[in-house]
Amino acid sequence: MASDPVVKDRLQLRMHGIRSMKADSIIELKERLDMSDVSNTKFRRALESLHYNPGPIHVNRPHTGHMQHRPYHVAYVA
């Protein structure tokens, strides 16, 4: 399923102003971007779309050991 273009545009605008941020979870990332009203699925799809199609947003989740916490590092690179 494709990402929601409205959510995608909103996320891109928010990240453009911030440039780079770290968060422990997708929920914390949404809260820090003032997008708590968006579902986790729509937010994740928009984030992936902006990252993979080569987009202006880079998402990094460092590899950790089994069952360890993997924080998000999101940067606007365009």
Secondary structure, DSSP 8 states (H G I E B T S, - for coil): ----HHHHHHHHHHHHHH-EEEESSHHHHHHHTT-TTS-HHHHHHHHHHHHHTT-SEEEE----STT----EEEEE--
